[in-house]
Amino acid sequence: MHKEYLTVSNIVGPLVIVEKIADVKYNELVEIEDSRGHLRRGTVLEVSTDQAVVQVFEGTVGLDIDKSRVRFLGRSQQLPVSEEIIGRVFDGSGRPRDNGPQIIARKRLDINGSPINPDARDYPSEFIQTGISSIDGMNPLVRGQKLPIFSGSGLPHPRIAAQIARQAKVLGKEEKFAVVFAAMGITFEEANFFIEDFRNTGALERAVLFLNLANEPAIERIATPRLALTCAEYLAFELDMHVLVILVDMTFYAEALREISAARKEIPGRRGYPGYLYTDLATMYERAGRIKGKKGSITMIPILTMPEDDKTHPIPDLTGYITEGQVILSRELHRKGIYPPIDVLPSLSRLKDKGIGAGKTREDHADVLNQLFACYARGKEARELALILGEAALSDLDRLYLKFADLFETEFVRQGEFEARTIEETIELGWKLMRQLPKKELKRIRPEYLEKYYSPAGAAGGEKVNEA
């Protein structure tokens, strides 16, 4: 039986201070019954010898110091899990949002999880196809990787997140694949967009959604990504599935953390965020990966908006330290009307070499990727030169590179929101663009691949071609 306390001494904002307590632990779940008998939930944020600070999920409006009853439940927040969780939509606290029944739990898992022993980690090495050329072709995603998307306000990251969730698949033999999608601090319209998109495209059949709305409590935003990761751990390591976790938007998560830190009167760090922001983000990001001896894997795409498009802001800065690369969205490409506006030059996938090549994508993938990078970079230099000196001042070769850069953006980077390109199509598209350049310019491609793929006929039948 849980002890009940009538010793609330103070209510400050979302916090309730309870005196004369015994055997209360940090992070413990709390039920608070108000004077009308309504229950609210909370969690212990701070505990001293005889006093606990409780953060109330639903807010403290209407709570009475004298009449509120507080019960400490002796456990932290848990998520009920079973095979039936796939195809369901939940709120930021793990309650069904889709009018479906409660989950009949096979297990109840602590949402804080436990860190993966570094020695038990397996190295990520298998390609995941997102269907988006500028990711698959240039910055490939590998099973077990953490690859964040850095966006800015007003850029179409929700649409890209939904597209990846719809299209992502593991190549090769048929394997069980699921998407766990968590959205924090989103508007009602955005929540509707995600639910309708997943439902209408059939993606919901292999997905689990956790949606926390902007008008819901900040403390719930802290729990939402942890619920999603707990669900992913169950699917990956107990049901042997390959799971892609998409978290949108980590900036709202970090702002909720800052809000709670301020309520607790903690000493702020950079830009007012708590000094433990790095540790806190790492406790979540490091739950992704592969474990030796387990079939399943967790791959993670955290998406965050950079305030004022600033890469040095604490949230993208710390995220970049913990994760294996980043995909950066470009406001310039967005203004040109290019979707998805992925800027491939500053983007990076640190594990790309591990997931591509013969047997995984295609033998020439690494060479094509390097050559496209080099040609696009040279084309952008030619574009800047043309802006300063005028196009007439460019050499014939520079003009070819300038044309290449334009084609790369309009044909390779740009694609439809519902267009899923296979890795074969992406690599072939790369070759189509490289054929705009003389063969001798393609110095990063091995001669045998040039011979095999440089001409359109060669792509189909491997015929030899003459020097261009």
C-alpha positions as CSV (number, residue, x, y, z in Angstrom):
1,M,0.0,0.0,0.0
2,H,1.4,3.4,-0.9
3,K,1.6,6.0,1.8
4,E,-0.5,9.1,1.4
5,Y,0.7,12.5,2.4
6,L,-1.3,15.6,3.3
7,T,1.8,17.7,3.8
8,V,2.0,19.9,0.8
9,S,3.8,23.0,2.0
10,N,4.1,25.1,-1.2
11,I,3.1,25.2,-4.9
12,V,5.3,27.1,-7.3
13,G,4.5,27.1,-11.0
14,P,4.4,23.4,-12.0
15,L,6.2,22.3,-8.8
16,V,4.6,20.9,-5.6
17,I,6.8,20.7,-2.4
18,V,5.9,17.9,0.0
19,E,7.2,17.8,3.5
20,K,7.8,15.1,6.1
21,I,8.3,12.3,3.6
22,A,10.1,8.9,4.0
23,D,11.6,6.4,1.5
24,V,11.0,8.6,-1.6
25,K,13.4,8.2,-4.6
26,Y,14.4,10.6,-7.4
27,N,12.4,10.1,-10.6
28,E,9.6,8.2,-8.7
29,L,6.1,8.5,-10.1
30,V,3.6,10.4,-8.0
31,E,-0.2,10.7,-7.9
32,I,-1.8,13.8,-6.6
33,E,-5.5,13.9,-5.7
34,D,-7.1,17.3,-5.7
35,S,-10.0,18.5,-3.5
36,R,-12.6,17.2,-6.1
37,G,-11.0,13.8,-6.3
38,H,-9.4,14.2,-9.7
39,L,-6.0,12.5,-10.1
40,R,-2.9,14.2,-11.6
41,R,0.4,12.6,-12.2
42,G,3.9,13.9,-11.5
43,T,7.5,12.8,-11.0
44,V,10.0,13.5,-8.2
45,L,12.5,16.0,-9.4
46,E,14.4,16.5,-6.2
47,V,14.5,14.8,-2.8
48,S,16.2,15.7,0.5
49,T,16.0,14.2,4.0
50,D,12.3,15.0,4.6
51,Q,11.2,17.0,1.6
52,A,10.4,16.2,-2.1
53,V,9.9,18.5,-5.1
54,V,7.3,17.0,-7.4
55,Q,6.8,18.2,-11.0
56,V,3.1,17.8,-12.0
57,F,2.5,16.7,-15.6
58,E,-0.9,18.3,-15.9
59,G,0.1,21.6,-14.2
60,T,-0.9,22.8,-10.7
61,V,-3.9,25.1,-11.5
62,G,-6.6,24.5,-9.0
63,L,-4.5,22.5,-6.5
64,D,-5.1,23.3,-2.8
65,I,-2.2,23.2,-0.4
66,D,-4.4,22.0,2.5
67,K,-6.6,19.5,0.7
68,S,-4.3,17.8,-1.9
69,R,-3.3,14.2,-1.2
70,V,0.0,13.0,-2.5
71,R,0.9,9.3,-3.1
72,F,4.4,8.1,-4.1
73,L,4.1,5.0,-6.2
74,G,7.6,3.5,-5.6
75,R,8.5,3.2,-9.3
76,S,9.6,5.4,-12.2
77,Q,7.4,5.9,-15.3
78,Q,6.9,2.6,-17.3
79,L,5.7,1.7,-20.7
80,P,3.4,-1.3,-21.2
81,V,4.7,-3.2,-24.3
82,S,3.6,-6.2,-26.4
83,E,3.5,-7.1,-30.1
84,E,0.2,-5.2,-30.4
85,I,2.0,-1.8,-30.0
86,I,2.8,-1.7,-33.7
87,G,0.2,0.4,-35.7
88,R,-0.8,2.5,-32.7
89,V,-0.7,6.2,-31.9
90,F,0.0,7.4,-28.3
91,D,0.3,10.7,-26.6
92,G,3.6,12.0,-25.0
93,S,2.8,10.0,-21.8
94,G,2.2,6.7,-23.6
95,R,-1.7,6.8,-23.4
96,P,-3.5,5.8,-26.6
97,R,-4.4,8.8,-28.8
98,D,-6.1,6.8,-31.5
99,N,-9.3,5.8,-29.6
100,G,-8.0,2.2,-29.5
101,P,-7.9,0.0,-26.5
102,Q,-5.1,0.1,-23.8
103,I,-2.1,-2.2,-24.6
104,I,-2.4,-5.5,-22.7
105,A,1.2,-5.6,-21.4
106,R,3.5,-8.5,-21.9
107,K,6.0,-6.4,-20.0
108,R,6.3,-3.0,-18.3
109,L,9.6,-1.4,-19.1
110,D,11.2,1.5,-17.2
111,I,11.3,4.4,-19.8
112,N,14.9,5.4,-18.7
113,G,16.2,2.1,-20.1
114,S,19.8,1.0,-19.3
115,P,22.9,2.0,-21.3
116,I,24.3,-0.5,-23.8
117,N,27.6,-2.0,-22.5
118,P,30.2,-0.6,-25.0
119,D,31.8,-4.1,-25.2
120,A,28.5,-5.6,-26.2
121,R,28.0,-3.2,-29.1
122,D,28.3,-4.5,-32.6
123,Y,29.7,-2.2,-35.4
124,P,27.0,-0.7,-37.7
125,S,27.6,-2.2,-41.2
126,E,24.4,-2.6,-43.2
127,F,22.8,0.0,-45.5
128,I,19.3,1.4,-44.9
129,Q,17.6,2.8,-48.0
130,T,15.6,5.9,-47.3
131,G,14.6,6.4,-50.9
132,I,16.0,10.0,-50.8
133,S,19.0,10.3,-53.2
134,S,20.9,13.0,-51.3
135,I,20.9,10.8,-48.2
136,D,21.3,7.3,-49.9
137,G,23.7,8.4,-52.6
138,M,25.8,11.0,-50.7
139,N,25.5,10.4,-46.9
140,P,24.2,6.8,-46.6
141,L,22.5,5.7,-43.4
142,V,23.8,2.5,-41.8
143,R,21.9,0.1,-39.4
144,G,22.6,1.1,-35.8
145,Q,23.8,4.6,-36.7
146,K,22.7,7.9,-35.2
147,L,22.4,10.4,-38.1
148,P,20.7,13.7,-37.1
149,I,19.0,16.2,-39.5
150,F,19.9,19.8,-38.8
151,S,17.1,22.1,-40.0
152,G,15.9,25.7,-39.5
153,S,12.5,27.2,-38.7
154,G,10.2,27.1,-41.7
155,L,12.2,24.4,-43.6
156,P,10.2,21.3,-44.5
157,H,11.8,18.9,-42.0
158,P,8.3,17.5,-40.9
159,R,7.7,16.4,-44.5
160,I,11.2,14.9,-44.9
161,A,10.7,13.0,-41.5
162,A,7.4,11.6,-42.8
163,Q,8.9,10.7,-46.1
164,I,11.8,8.8,-44.5
165,A,9.4,7.1,-42.1
166,R,7.2,6.0,-45.1
167,Q,10.0,4.9,-47.4
168,A,12.9,3.5,-45.2
169,K,13.7,-0.2,-45.7
170,V,16.5,-2.6,-45.1
171,L,17.7,-4.1,-48.4
172,G,18.4,-7.8,-49.1
173,K,16.6,-10.6,-47.4
174,E,13.2,-9.9,-46.0
175,E,13.6,-8.7,-42.4
176,K,11.2,-7.4,-39.9
177,F,11.3,-3.6,-40.0
178,A,9.5,-1.0,-37.9
179,V,9.5,2.8,-37.5
180,V,9.1,4.4,-34.1
181,F,8.2,8.1,-34.6
182,A,8.2,10.6,-31.7
183,A,7.2,14.2,-32.1
184,M,7.6,16.7,-29.3
185,G,6.1,20.2,-28.9
186,I,4.3,20.0,-32.3
187,T,1.1,21.9,-33.2
188,F,-2.3,20.2,-33.6
189,E,-2.1,20.6,-37.4
190,E,1.3,18.9,-37.5
191,A,0.1,16.0,-35.4
192,N,-2.8,15.6,-37.8
193,F,-0.5,15.8,-40.8
194,F,1.7,12.9,-39.3
195,I,-1.3,10.7,-38.4
196,E,-3.1,11.2,-41.7
197,D,0.1,10.7,-43.7
198,F,1.0,7.5,-41.9
199,R,-2.6,6.2,-42.2
200,N,-3.2,7.1,-45.8
201,T,0.1,5.7,-47.1
202,G,-0.2,2.5,-45.1
203,A,3.0,3.3,-43.2
204,L,1.1,3.1,-39.9
205,E,0.9,-0.7,-40.2
206,R,4.6,-1.0,-39.3
207,A,4.9,2.2,-37.2
208,V,4.4,3.3,-33.6
209,L,3.7,7.1,-33.1
210,F,4.2,9.1,-29.9
211,L,2.9,12.7,-30.3
212,N,3.3,15.4,-27.7
213,L,1.5,18.6,-28.6
214,A,2.8,22.2,-27.9
215,N,-0.1,22.9,-25.4
216,E,0.8,19.8,-23.3
217,P,3.0,19.9,-20.3
218,A,6.8,20.4,-20.7
219,I,7.6,17.4,-18.4
220,E,5.7,15.2,-20.9
221,R,8.2,16.4,-23.6
222,I,11.0,15.0,-21.5
223,A,9.3,11.6,-21.4
224,T,8.2,11.3,-25.0
225,P,11.6,10.4,-26.7
226,R,12.3,8.0,-23.8
227,L,9.0,6.2,-24.3
228,A,9.8,5.9,-28.0
229,L,13.2,4.5,-27.3
230,T,11.9,2.0,-24.8
231,C,9.4,0.8,-27.4
232,A,12.2,0.6,-30.0
233,E,14.4,-1.4,-27.5
234,Y,11.6,-3.9,-27.0
235,L,10.9,-4.3,-30.8
236,A,14.6,-4.6,-31.6
237,F,16.1,-6.6,-28.8
238,E,13.2,-8.8,-27.8
239,L,11.3,-9.2,-31.1
240,D,14.4,-9.1,-33.4
241,M,13.2,-6.3,-35.5
242,H,15.2,-3.6,-37.3
243,V,13.9,-0.3,-35.9
244,L,14.3,3.2,-37.2
245,V,13.6,5.9,-34.5
246,I,12.8,9.4,-35.8
247,L,12.7,12.1,-33.1
248,V,11.2,15.5,-34.1
249,D,12.1,18.2,-32.8
250,M,14.9,17.8,-30.3
251,T,15.0,21.6,-29.9
252,F,11.6,21.6,-28.2
253,Y,12.8,18.8,-26.0
254,A,15.9,20.8,-24.9
255,E,13.7,23.9,-24.3
256,A,11.5,21.8,-22.0
257,L,14.6,20.7,-20.2
258,R,15.6,24.3,-19.8
259,E,12.2,25.3,-18.5
260,I,12.2,22.6,-15.9
261,S,15.8,23.4,-14.9
262,A,14.8,27.0,-14.4
263,A,11.8,26.0,-12.3
264,R,14.2,24.0,-10.1
265,K,16.4,27.1,-9.8
266,E,19.5,25.3,-11.2
267,I,22.5,27.3,-12.3
268,P,22.2,27.7,-16.0
269,G,24.9,26.8,-18.6
270,R,25.3,28.1,-22.2
271,R,22.3,30.1,-23.4
272,G,20.4,29.2,-20.3
273,Y,20.3,25.5,-21.0
274,P,21.3,23.2,-18.0
275,G,25.0,22.3,-17.7
276,Y,24.0,18.6,-18.0
277,L,22.4,19.0,-21.5
278,Y,25.2,17.0,-23.1
279,T,24.8,14.1,-20.7
280,D,21.1,14.2,-21.0
281,L,21.1,14.0,-24.8
282,A,23.8,11.3,-24.7
283,T,21.6,9.1,-22.4
284,M,19.0,9.0,-25.2
285,Y,21.2,9.0,-28.4
286,E,23.4,6.2,-27.0
287,R,20.4,3.9,-26.7
288,A,20.6,3.4,-30.5
289,G,22.9,0.7,-31.9
290,R,23.4,-3.0,-32.4
291,I,24.2,-5.6,-29.7
292,K,26.3,-8.6,-30.3
293,G,24.3,-11.8,-30.5
294,K,21.0,-9.9,-31.1
295,K,19.4,-9.9,-34.5
296,G,17.6,-6.5,-34.2
297,S,19.0,-3.0,-34.4
298,I,18.0,0.6,-33.5
299,T,18.9,3.3,-36.0
300,M,18.1,6.9,-35.0
301,I,17.4,10.1,-36.9
302,P,17.0,12.9,-34.4
303,I,15.7,16.1,-36.2
304,L,16.3,19.5,-34.7
305,T,15.8,23.1,-35.7
306,M,18.8,25.3,-35.3
307,P,17.8,28.6,-33.7
308,E,18.7,31.4,-36.2
309,D,20.2,28.6,-38.4
310,D,23.2,28.6,-36.1
311,K,25.3,25.4,-36.2
312,T,27.2,26.5,-33.1
313,H,24.0,26.7,-31.0
314,P,24.3,24.3,-28.0
315,I,21.7,21.8,-29.3
316,P,23.1,21.1,-32.7
317,D,26.6,21.5,-31.4
318,L,26.3,18.9,-28.6
319,T,24.2,16.6,-30.9
320,G,27.0,16.7,-33.4
321,Y,29.5,15.5,-30.8
322,I,27.4,12.5,-29.8
323,T,26.1,11.3,-33.2
324,E,27.9,10.0,-36.3
325,G,27.5,12.9,-38.7
326,Q,24.7,15.2,-39.7
327,V,22.4,16.0,-42.7
328,I,22.0,19.7,-43.1
329,L,19.0,21.4,-44.7
330,S,19.8,24.6,-46.8
331,R,17.6,27.7,-46.8
332,E,19.2,28.7,-50.1
333,L,18.0,25.5,-51.8
334,H,14.6,25.9,-50.2
335,R,14.3,29.4,-51.6
336,K,15.0,27.9,-55.1
337,G,12.0,25.6,-54.6
338,I,14.1,22.4,-54.3
339,Y,12.7,19.7,-52.1
340,P,14.2,18.1,-50.1
341,P,16.6,21.0,-49.6
342,I,19.5,18.9,-48.4
343,D,22.9,20.6,-48.6
344,V,25.2,17.7,-49.4
345,L,28.6,19.5,-49.0
346,P,28.5,20.3,-45.2
347,S,26.4,17.1,-44.5
348,L,28.4,14.1,-43.4
349,S,27.7,10.4,-42.5
350,R,30.8,9.2,-40.6
351,L,29.8,5.5,-41.1
352,K,29.0,5.8,-44.9
353,D,32.0,3.7,-45.9
354,K,30.8,0.8,-43.7
355,G,27.4,0.4,-45.3
356,I,28.2,0.7,-49.1
357,G,30.0,-1.3,-51.8
358,A,29.5,-4.7,-53.4
359,G,26.9,-6.8,-51.7
360,K,25.5,-3.9,-49.8
361,T,24.7,-1.2,-52.4
362,R,26.8,-1.4,-55.6
363,E,30.5,-1.8,-56.2
364,D,31.0,1.7,-57.7
365,H,29.0,3.5,-55.0
366,A,32.0,4.9,-53.0
367,D,33.7,6.2,-56.2
368,V,30.5,7.8,-57.5
369,L,29.8,9.4,-54.2
370,N,33.4,10.9,-54.0
371,Q,33.3,12.1,-57.6
372,L,29.9,13.7,-57.2
373,F,31.1,15.6,-54.1
374,A,34.2,16.8,-56.0
375,C,32.3,17.9,-59.1
376,Y,29.5,19.7,-57.2
377,A,32.0,21.5,-55.0
378,R,33.9,22.7,-58.2
379,G,30.6,23.7,-59.8
380,K,29.7,25.8,-56.8
381,E,33.1,27.5,-57.0
382,A,32.4,28.3,-60.7
383,R,29.0,29.7,-59.7
384,E,30.6,32.1,-57.2
385,L,33.2,33.1,-59.8
386,A,30.5,33.8,-62.3
387,L,28.7,36.0,-59.8
388,I,31.9,38.1,-59.3
389,L,33.4,38.1,-62.8
390,G,30.4,37.3,-65.0
391,E,29.8,34.1,-66.8
392,A,31.8,35.3,-69.9
393,A,35.0,35.1,-67.8
394,L,34.6,31.4,-67.2
395,S,36.5,28.8,-69.1
396,D,34.7,26.1,-71.1
397,L,35.4,23.6,-68.4
398,D,34.2,25.9,-65.7
399,R,30.9,26.3,-67.6
400,L,30.5,22.6,-67.8
401,Y,31.0,22.4,-64.0
402,L,28.5,25.2,-63.5
403,K,26.0,23.3,-65.6
404,F,26.8,20.2,-63.6
405,A,26.1,22.0,-60.2
406,D,22.7,23.2,-61.5
407,L,21.7,19.8,-62.8
408,F,22.9,18.2,-59.6
409,E,20.5,20.4,-57.6
410,T,17.6,20.2,-59.9
411,E,17.8,16.4,-60.9
412,F,19.7,14.6,-58.1
413,V,18.8,16.5,-55.0
414,R,15.3,17.5,-56.0
415,Q,12.8,14.7,-56.0
416,G,9.1,14.3,-55.2
417,E,7.7,14.0,-51.7
418,F,6.2,10.6,-52.6
419,E,9.1,9.5,-54.9
420,A,11.1,6.6,-53.5
421,R,14.3,6.0,-55.5
422,T,16.1,2.7,-55.1
423,I,19.9,2.9,-54.6
424,E,20.4,1.6,-58.1
425,E,18.3,4.5,-59.5
426,T,20.3,7.0,-57.4
427,I,23.7,5.7,-58.5
428,E,22.5,5.6,-62.2
429,L,21.3,9.2,-61.8
430,G,24.8,10.1,-60.5
431,W,26.4,8.5,-63.7
432,K,23.9,10.4,-65.9
433,L,25.1,13.7,-64.5
434,M,28.8,12.7,-64.6
435,R,28.4,12.0,-68.4
436,Q,28.0,15.8,-68.8
437,L,31.8,16.0,-68.0
438,P,34.8,14.8,-70.1
439,K,35.9,11.3,-69.1
440,K,39.3,12.5,-68.1
441,E,37.8,14.8,-65.5
442,L,36.4,11.8,-63.5
443,K,39.7,11.2,-61.6
444,R,38.1,9.7,-58.5
445,I,36.5,6.8,-60.3
446,R,38.6,3.6,-60.9
447,P,39.3,2.9,-64.6
448,E,37.4,-0.4,-64.6
449,Y,34.2,1.3,-63.3
450,L,34.6,4.1,-65.9
451,E,34.8,1.6,-68.6
452,K,31.8,-0.3,-67.3
453,Y,29.4,2.5,-66.5
454,Y,30.5,5.8,-68.3
455,S,28.4,5.4,-71.4
456,P,24.6,4.8,-71.2
457,A,25.2,1.6,-73.2
458,G,27.9,0.7,-70.8
459,A,25.5,1.2,-67.9
460,A,23.1,-1.3,-69.5
461,G,25.5,-3.7,-71.1
462,G,29.1,-2.9,-70.0
463,E,30.3,-1.9,-73.5
464,K,33.6,0.0,-73.9
465,V,33.4,3.7,-74.8
466,N,35.8,6.2,-76.4
467,E,37.5,9.1,-74.6
468,A,35.2,12.1,-74.5
